[in-house]
Amino acid sequence: MTSVNDSSEDLVVGVDSGGSGLRVALAEAASGTVLETVSSREPVRTGPGGISAGHFLEQVLPAVAALRERAGARPVAAAAVGAAGMATLGGELRAELPGALAEAWGVRRLALAADAVTAYAGALGQRPGAVVAGGTGLIALGTDLTSWRRADGWGHLLGDCGSGAWIGRAGLEAAMRAHDGRRGGSAALLDLAEKLFGPAAGLPGVLYPRTDRPAVLASFAPEVGRCAAADPVAAGILARAGAHIAEAAEAACPVEPGALVALTGGLFKMGEPLLAPLRTALGELLPRARTVEPAGDPLAGAVTLASALADGTLRLPEDPSLLRVFGTEAA
C-alpha cells in the first residue's frame, strides 16, 4: 500500500515559453516520464517589468490544473520554467513566480531558466559540453558543471553570426551585388530575392521599416540553402556560416577531452548545405569534442531540470541570469 506521503507518486511541471507560444508538460517526478503536454500559440507578453508574470500565470495555472486533474491531483514536487528573455527580462518572473506557484500547487522547488539553459538540458541533460541553438538568431551555451560559458546571441545587428538572419542577410547582400554589377554577386540569389520581395531597388523600403526584420532576413536563408549546390556564392555563404557556428561552439565548450556538442533548432533543418561545412569546421576547432544528436527539446529540458530538483540531483550550475533555483531546502 502506498503511503500518502510517498514522494514516488509526485509530479513535476516543465514550461517552455518562447516567441512562438508556450508549452507545458506534466511528468512523473521519479522517472521524468511525460504524462501529457498542452500548448498555446499566444506568447507571454512583456511589459514595463519585463516578461509579464500575470500573463504567464493566466496561461499556465489553468493548464496545469487541468493536467493535474487528469493525473489524479497528485502533489507537484518541483517545477522548471524556461523562457526566452529570462536573462534580461525575467525580473518580474523571478519576483512573483516562486510565491504564486507555491500557493497554487504547493510546489516546493522551482527553477527559472533562460531558454538556452532548457535547450542545453534537453539536448545534453546534465553532462558537460556545449549546445548551439540556431534559428532566426544563434547562441552557444556550454558548461563544465561548475559555471556557464555563453557565446553570441547578441542579436542580428551585433552578432548571431551564422544564424538564419545572418545567412539571409548575406544572401540578400549577394543579390544586391549582382543587381549593381559588383563582384561577389549572385544572379541566382538576385532572381530569388526579386521573386520573394519585388524589384531589388525597392528592397530597402521593404526591409528597413519592418519591426520583425530578423525574421524577414531569416526567411531568405532557405533560398540560400537551395542555391548552394549550384551556386558558389551561396555555398560560400554557408561555409562562412558554418565557420561562425563552430567558433561559437568552440568559445562555449569546456576544454576537457570528450566534451559533447549538440546542435538544436530549426536552422539545422537546412541539412547538408550547412551541416557539411559545419562538421568540417567543428572538426578543425574542436577535435577533442564529440558531436551528438540532441536527446530532446527545450520542453524536455525543463522537465529534466524539474525532475532533478525533485530528487536533489541537479548538477547544472546556478547563475544569476541563466539559472535561478528557489526553495531548495529539504521537503
C-alpha positions in Angstrom: 0.0 0.0 0.0 1.4 3.4 -1.0 1.7 6.0 1.8 0.0 9.4 1.3 3.5 10.9 1.9 5.2 8.6 -0.7 7.1 11.0 -2.9 7.3 8.4 -5.7 3.8 9.5 -6.6 4.8 13.1 -7.0 4.6 15.1 -10.3 6.8 17.8 -11.8 5.9 20.6 -14.2 8.0 21.8 -17.1 7.3 25.0 -19.0 8.8 26.3 -22.3 7.9 29.9 -23.0 9.1 31.5 -26.3 8.4 33.8 -29.0 6.0 31.4 -30.8 4.0 30.5 -27.7 4.0 28.4 -24.6 4.2 24.7 -23.8 3.5 22.9 -20.5 4.4 19.3 -19.6 3.3 17.3 -16.6 5.6 14.4 -15.8 6.4 11.8 -13.2 8.9 13.2 -10.7 10.8 9.9 -10.1 11.3 9.0 -13.8 10.8 12.2 -15.7 8.3 10.4 -17.9 6.0 12.9 -19.5 2.3 12.2 -18.9 0.7 14.9 -21.0 1.6 18.2 -22.7 -0.5 21.2 -23.7 0.4 24.3 -25.7 -0.7 27.8 -26.5 0.3 29.8 -29.6 0.0 33.0 -27.6 3.4 34.2 -26.4 3.7 35.6 -22.9 3.6 39.4 -23.1 6.3 41.7 -22.0 5.7 45.0 -20.1 7.5 47.6 -18.1 8.7 44.9 -15.7 9.9 42.6 -18.4 8.1 39.3 -19.1 4.7 39.6 -17.6 4.2 37.3 -14.6 0.5 37.9 -14.6 0.0 36.9 -18.2 2.3 33.9 -17.7 0.1 32.7 -14.7 -3.1 33.4 -16.6 -2.0 30.8 -19.2 -0.1 28.3 -17.0 -2.3 27.9 -13.9 -5.5 26.7 -15.7 -3.4 24.5 -18.0 -1.7 22.7 -15.1 -4.9 22.5 -13.1 -6.5 20.6 -16.0 -3.4 18.4 -16.4 -3.3 17.6 -12.7 -7.0 16.7 -12.5 -6.5 14.1 -15.3 -3.5 12.8 -13.4 -5.3 12.3 -10.1 -4.5 15.7 -8.4 -1.2 14.3 -7.2 1.4 16.6 -5.5 3.7 18.7 -7.5 7.2 18.4 -6.1 9.1 20.7 -8.4 8.7 22.9 -11.4 11.0 24.4 -14.0 10.3 27.3 -16.4 12.5 28.1 -19.4 11.7 31.4 -21.0 13.1 33.4 -23.9 14.4 36.7 -22.5 14.7 35.4 -18.9 18.3 36.6 -18.6 17.4 40.3 -19.3 13.6 40.4 -18.9 12.9 37.9 -16.2 12.9 40.2 -13.1 9.2 40.1 -12.7 9.0 36.3 -13.1 11.8 35.8 -10.5 10.0 38.1 -8.1 6.5 36.7 -8.4 6.5 33.1 -9.6 8.0 31.4 -6.5 5.2 32.6 -4.3 2.5 32.2 -6.8 3.3 28.6 -7.7 3.8 27.7 -4.1 0.3 29.0 -3.4 -1.3 27.4 -6.4 0.4 24.0 -6.3 2.2 23.7 -3.0 5.3 23.3 -5.1 8.5 23.0 -3.0 11.2 23.7 -5.5 11.3 25.9 -8.6 13.9 26.6 -11.3 13.7 29.7 -13.5 16.0 29.4 -16.5 16.9 31.1 -19.8 15.6 29.2 -22.8 19.2 28.5 -23.7 19.6 26.5 -20.4 16.5 24.4 -21.1 17.7 23.8 -24.6 21.0 22.6 -23.1 19.3 20.4 -20.6 17.0 19.0 -23.3 19.9 18.2 -25.6 22.6 17.0 -23.3 21.0 16.5 -19.9 23.4 17.2 -17.1 26.6 16.3 -18.9 29.5 18.8 -19.6 29.6 20.1 -23.2 28.1 22.8 -25.4 24.8 23.3 -27.2 24.4 25.6 -30.2 20.8 26.8 -30.5 20.2 28.1 -34.0 17.1 29.6 -35.6 16.5 33.2 -36.6 19.2 34.0 -34.1 22.0 31.9 -32.7 23.6 31.3 -29.2 26.0 28.8 -27.9 25.9 27.8 -24.2 28.4 25.4 -22.5 29.3 24.2 -19.1 31.8 22.2 -17.2 29.2 21.8 -14.5 31.0 24.5 -12.5 30.0 27.6 -14.5 28.3 28.5 -17.7 30.0 29.9 -20.8 28.0 31.8 -23.3 28.9 32.8 -26.9 27.0 35.1 -29.2 23.2 35.5 -29.0 23.7 39.3 -29.4 21.1 39.9 -32.0 21.2 40.5 -35.7 23.0 43.8 -35.5 25.8 42.8 -33.2 26.1 39.1 -33.7 24.0 36.0 -34.2 26.7 35.0 -36.7 25.8 32.0 -38.8 22.1 32.3 -37.8 19.2 32.3 -40.2 19.1 36.1 -40.1 22.8 36.2 -40.8 22.6 33.8 -43.7 19.5 35.6 -45.2 21.2 39.0 -44.9 24.4 37.7 -46.6 22.2 36.2 -49.4 20.4 39.4 -49.9 23.7 41.3 -50.0 24.9 39.0 -52.7 21.7 39.6 -54.6 22.2 43.4 -54.4 25.8 43.0 -55.5 24.6 41.2 -58.6 22.0 43.9 -59.2 24.7 46.5 -59.1 27.2 44.5 -61.1 29.7 44.4 -58.2 32.0 41.4 -57.5 30.7 38.8 -55.2 27.2 38.9 -56.5 24.9 36.0 -57.3 22.4 36.2 -60.2 20.6 33.2 -58.8 20.1 34.8 -55.4 19.0 38.1 -57.1 16.3 36.2 -59.1 15.0 34.5 -55.9 15.1 37.8 -53.9 13.0 39.6 -56.6 10.5 36.7 -56.7 10.1 37.0 -52.9 10.4 40.7 -52.2 9.9 42.5 -55.6 12.3 44.6 -57.6 15.8 44.8 -56.0 15.9 48.6 -55.9 12.9 48.6 -53.6 14.3 46.1 -51.1 15.5 48.7 -48.6 12.0 50.2 -48.4 10.5 46.7 -47.9 13.0 45.6 -45.3 14.1 48.6 -43.2 10.8 49.7 -41.7 9.9 46.2 -40.6 9.9 45.6 -36.8 10.4 41.9 -37.4 13.5 42.5 -39.6 15.4 39.5 -38.2 12.6 37.1 -39.2 12.3 38.7 -42.6 16.0 38.2 -43.2 15.9 34.7 -41.9 13.1 33.9 -44.4 15.6 34.1 -47.2 18.1 31.7 -45.6 16.3 28.6 -47.1 16.7 30.1 -50.5 20.5 30.4 -49.9 20.5 26.7 -48.9 18.6 25.7 -52.1 21.0 27.6 -54.3 24.2 26.2 -52.6 24.6 23.1 -54.7 24.8 25.0 -58.0 25.8 28.5 -56.9 29.3 29.0 -55.5 28.4 32.3 -53.9 25.6 30.7 -51.9 27.9 27.8 -51.0 30.5 30.3 -49.8 27.9 32.0 -47.5 27.0 28.7 -45.9 30.7 27.8 -45.5 31.2 31.1 -43.6 28.1 30.4 -41.6 29.4 27.0 -40.6 32.7 28.6 -39.5 30.9 31.2 -37.4 28.8 28.5 -35.7 31.8 26.4 -35.0 33.6 29.4 -33.5 30.6 29.9 -31.1 30.7 26.3 -30.1 34.5 26.5 -29.5 34.1 29.5 -27.3 31.4 27.9 -25.2 32.7 24.3 -25.0 34.7 23.1 -22.0 38.3 22.3 -22.8 38.2 18.7 -21.4 38.6 15.9 -24.0 35.4 14.1 -24.8 33.1 17.1 -24.1 29.8 16.8 -26.0 28.5 19.3 -28.6 24.9 19.3 -29.8 23.1 21.4 -32.4 19.5 22.2 -31.8 16.9 24.5 -33.5 15.3 25.0 -36.9 18.4 26.4 -38.5 20.0 23.0 -38.8 17.0 21.6 -40.7 18.7 23.2 -43.7 20.6 20.0 -44.0 23.8 19.2 -45.7 24.5 22.5 -47.5 25.0 23.9 -44.0 25.9 20.8 -42.0 28.7 19.6 -44.2 30.9 22.8 -43.8 29.9 23.0 -40.2 31.1 19.5 -39.5 34.4 20.3 -41.1 34.8 23.5 -39.1 33.9 21.7 -35.8 36.5 19.0 -36.6 39.1 21.6 -37.0 38.3 23.8 -34.0 37.1 21.1 -31.5 39.0 18.0 -32.5 38.7 16.5 -28.9 34.9 17.1 -28.6 32.2 14.7 -29.7 29.2 15.9 -31.7 26.0 14.1 -30.7 22.3 14.4 -31.6 20.2 16.3 -29.1 18.3 14.0 -26.8 15.3 16.3 -26.6 13.9 19.8 -27.0 13.7 22.8 -24.5 10.4 21.4 -23.0 12.2 18.1 -22.3 15.0 20.2 -20.8 12.5 21.9 -18.4 11.2 18.5 -17.3 14.8 17.4 -16.8 15.5 20.4 -14.5 12.3 19.9 -12.6 12.9 16.1 -12.1 16.5 16.8 -10.9 15.2 19.4 -8.5 12.6 17.0 -7.1 15.1 14.3 -6.2 18.0 16.7 -5.3 20.3 15.7 -8.2 20.6 19.0 -10.0 24.2 19.3 -11.3 23.8 22.2 -13.7 25.3 25.3 -12.1 23.2 28.2 -10.8 23.8 31.6 -12.4 22.1 34.9 -11.5 20.7 35.4 -15.0 20.8 32.0 -16.6 19.5 29.6 -13.9 18.0 30.5 -10.6 16.7 27.9 -8.1 14.2 28.6 -5.4 13.2 26.6 -2.3 16.0 24.0 -2.3 15.5 23.2 1.4 14.6 19.7 2.2 11.0 18.9 1.6 
